[in-house]
Amino acid sequence: MESKVFRTMADGCPGLIFQHADQGSFIQNGKKLSEAFLFGQTTRYAEIKLAGSFKTVGVYFQPHALQTVFGYKPDELTDSCLDVNLMAKKHGFNLSEQLSNAATSADQLDILSAYLQAQVDKNTKQDNEAMQYALVSIIQSNGTVSLNQLQKYLQLSERSFQRNFKLYTGITPKLFSRICRFQASLKQLKDISYDKLSDIAYGHDYADQSHFIRSFKEFSGLSPNQYLKQTNELVENFAEVLK
């Protein structure tokens, strides 16, 4: 049976994916993933194989959704995933069964929307306005905002800022900033809006071209040149597929 390969890269966001078991299964490191799974922040690249046909529906969340939607500790899911049904059944949802029996993709999205709304309604955790401000500031600056100035603006100690941000998103503000910077450089690379790689490096505050290449390879598993050569051979990322 032919397999498709998905290259997952660090993108700063968690998500939820459903793949009908009768159509095919996702496999990572030789382990079959559950039919419906929730994944957390990804801090490194990985490859996931799909044995069977591709018939997937999913949701791509904001960086802090594991806490604000599910009331879940996001750091417990960083670079990991869990079977959504284990969580859904506690609230009266047999999510996989409902999604499997849905007639159309639109019906599946309606089921997911109802489930997520129920999660929001049940979640008693309040949003952290300070961390939301920090999150937006980092995203809008493509990861180049000064974390020291941000911490001072929020009137937090360095330790408190690091701890609260990690509780909010699952990773530290420094790592999240690096991922945002990587994603911005990846977009510029894909758009081919540059003359040479050093243009991307200096445009996104990397020390030099070598620094940019090392960071790019850390989060994607490929050098920029390798990425450009292989991008048409792989389904790049779940996020790209689900948008």
Secondary structure as GFF3:
##gff-version 3
##sequence-region A 1 243
A	DSSP	beta_strand	3	8	.	.	.	ID=ss1
A	DSSP	beta_strand	15	19	.	.	.	ID=ss2
A	DSSP	beta_strand	24	28	.	.	.	ID=ss3
A	DSSP	beta_strand	31	32	.	.	.	ID=ss4
A	DSSP	beta_strand	36	39	.	.	.	ID=ss5
A	DSSP	beta_strand	46	52	.	.	.	ID=ss6
A	DSSP	beta_strand	56	60	.	.	.	ID=ss7
A	DSSP	alpha_helix	65	68	.	.	.	ID=ss8
A	DSSP	three_ten_helix	74	77	.	.	.	ID=ss9
A	DSSP	beta_strand	81	83	.	.	.	ID=ss10
A	DSSP	alpha_helix	84	88	.	.	.	ID=ss11
A	DSSP	three_ten_helix	89	91	.	.	.	ID=ss12
A	DSSP	alpha_helix	95	101	.	.	.	ID=ss13
A	DSSP	alpha_helix	105	122	.	.	.	ID=ss14
A	DSSP	alpha_helix	129	140	.	.	.	ID=ss15
A	DSSP	alpha_helix	147	153	.	.	.	ID=ss16
A	DSSP	alpha_helix	158	169	.	.	.	ID=ss17
A	DSSP	alpha_helix	173	191	.	.	.	ID=ss18
A	DSSP	alpha_helix	197	203	.	.	.	ID=ss19
A	DSSP	alpha_helix	209	220	.	.	.	ID=ss20
A	DSSP	alpha_helix	224	230	.	.	.	ID=ss21
A	DSSP	alpha_helix	238	242	.	.	.	ID=ss22
###
